[in-house]
Amino acid sequence: MTILLVLNAVLAAGGLCFAIVAALRPSALVTEDADGAGVHFYARMYAAKAVPLCVLAAVVPFLATGAVPGLCLLGAALSQVTDAAIGLGRRDLRQVVGGTVAAVVHTLLAVLVW
């Protein structure tokens, strides 16, 4: 269980880092034209939601068991599944694999802490 807790925290921290990079410099993550004001706007909106969710997914399982961390982790897993689906549509293997692995770990831990 401890290994899964740590792996979950590492994956959530990775998601946090990607969200921050997306907000500050979308062109680092997007291969298409990433210079428009709309791209920056949506990258910041993504980060505004992803950063708190990543922090919850990383920290709450260390503090409690039961429904609260389980729901936090399932929310994070759903977010990662969505990211993986977007990556699939863009044919971005890194996004698909990263989102899928994170979703599986979040879900497994949610089941264990609930």
C-alpha positions as CSV (number, residue, x, y, z in Angstrom):
1,M,0.0,0.0,0.0
2,T,2.8,2.4,0.8
3,I,4.4,1.9,-2.6
4,L,1.0,2.7,-4.3
5,L,0.6,5.8,-2.1
6,V,4.0,7.1,-3.1
7,L,3.5,6.2,-6.8
8,N,0.1,8.0,-6.7
9,A,1.7,11.1,-5.2
10,V,4.5,11.0,-7.8
11,L,2.0,10.7,-10.7
12,A,-0.1,13.5,-9.2
13,A,3.0,15.7,-8.9
14,G,3.8,15.0,-12.5
15,G,0.3,16.1,-13.5
16,L,0.8,19.2,-11.4
17,C,4.0,20.0,-13.2
18,F,2.5,19.5,-16.6
19,A,-0.5,21.8,-15.6
20,I,1.9,24.5,-14.5
21,V,4.0,24.2,-17.7
22,A,0.8,24.4,-19.8
23,A,-0.3,27.5,-18.0
24,L,3.0,29.3,-18.3
25,R,4.2,28.1,-21.7
26,P,1.6,26.1,-23.7
27,S,4.0,25.9,-26.7
28,A,6.2,23.5,-24.7
29,L,3.4,20.9,-24.7
30,V,1.5,21.6,-27.9
31,T,3.0,20.8,-31.3
32,E,0.4,22.9,-33.1
33,D,0.2,26.7,-33.2
34,A,0.3,27.6,-29.5
35,D,0.8,31.3,-29.7
36,G,-2.8,32.6,-29.8
37,A,-4.5,34.3,-26.9
38,G,-7.1,31.5,-26.9
39,V,-4.5,28.9,-26.4
40,H,-3.1,30.7,-23.3
41,F,-6.6,31.2,-22.0
42,Y,-7.6,27.6,-22.2
43,A,-4.2,26.4,-20.9
44,R,-4.7,28.6,-17.8
45,M,-8.3,27.3,-17.4
46,Y,-6.9,23.7,-17.5
47,A,-4.3,24.5,-14.9
48,A,-6.8,26.2,-12.7
49,K,-8.7,22.9,-12.4
50,A,-5.8,20.5,-12.6
51,V,-3.5,22.0,-10.0
52,P,-6.0,21.7,-7.1
53,L,-7.1,18.3,-8.2
54,C,-3.5,17.1,-8.4
55,V,-2.7,18.4,-4.9
56,L,-5.8,16.7,-3.5
57,A,-5.0,13.4,-5.3
58,A,-1.4,13.5,-3.9
59,V,-2.0,14.6,-0.4
60,V,-5.5,13.4,0.8
61,P,-4.8,9.7,0.6
62,F,-1.9,10.2,3.2
63,L,-4.3,11.9,5.6
64,A,-7.5,9.8,5.6
65,T,-9.2,6.7,4.4
66,G,-12.8,6.3,3.3
67,A,-15.1,8.2,1.0
68,V,-13.3,11.5,0.9
69,P,-9.9,10.3,-0.5
70,G,-11.7,7.7,-2.6
71,L,-13.8,10.4,-4.3
72,C,-10.8,12.7,-4.7
73,L,-8.9,9.8,-6.4
74,L,-11.8,8.8,-8.6
75,G,-12.1,12.4,-9.7
76,A,-8.4,12.5,-10.5
77,A,-8.7,9.2,-12.4
78,L,-11.6,10.5,-14.4
79,S,-9.6,13.6,-15.3
80,Q,-6.7,11.4,-16.4
81,V,-9.0,9.2,-18.5
82,T,-10.2,12.3,-20.2
83,D,-6.6,13.5,-20.8
84,A,-5.8,10.0,-22.3
85,A,-8.8,10.2,-24.6
86,I,-7.8,13.6,-25.8
87,G,-4.3,12.3,-26.4
88,L,-5.7,9.4,-28.3
89,G,-7.6,11.8,-30.6
90,R,-4.4,13.7,-31.2
91,R,-2.4,10.5,-31.6
92,D,0.0,11.6,-28.8
93,L,1.2,8.3,-27.3
94,R,2.9,10.0,-24.3
95,Q,-0.4,11.6,-23.3
96,V,-2.3,8.4,-23.8
97,V,0.2,6.3,-21.7
98,G,0.7,8.9,-19.0
99,G,-3.0,9.5,-18.5
100,T,-3.8,5.8,-18.6
101,V,-1.1,4.9,-16.0
102,A,-2.2,7.7,-13.7
103,A,-5.9,6.7,-14.0
104,V,-5.1,3.1,-13.2
105,V,-3.0,4.0,-10.1
106,H,-5.6,6.6,-8.9
107,T,-8.4,4.0,-9.3
108,L,-6.5,1.2,-7.5
109,L,-5.7,3.4,-4.6
110,A,-9.3,4.7,-4.4
111,V,-10.5,1.2,-4.1
112,L,-7.9,0.4,-1.4
113,V,-8.6,3.5,0.7
114,W,-12.4,3.3,0.4
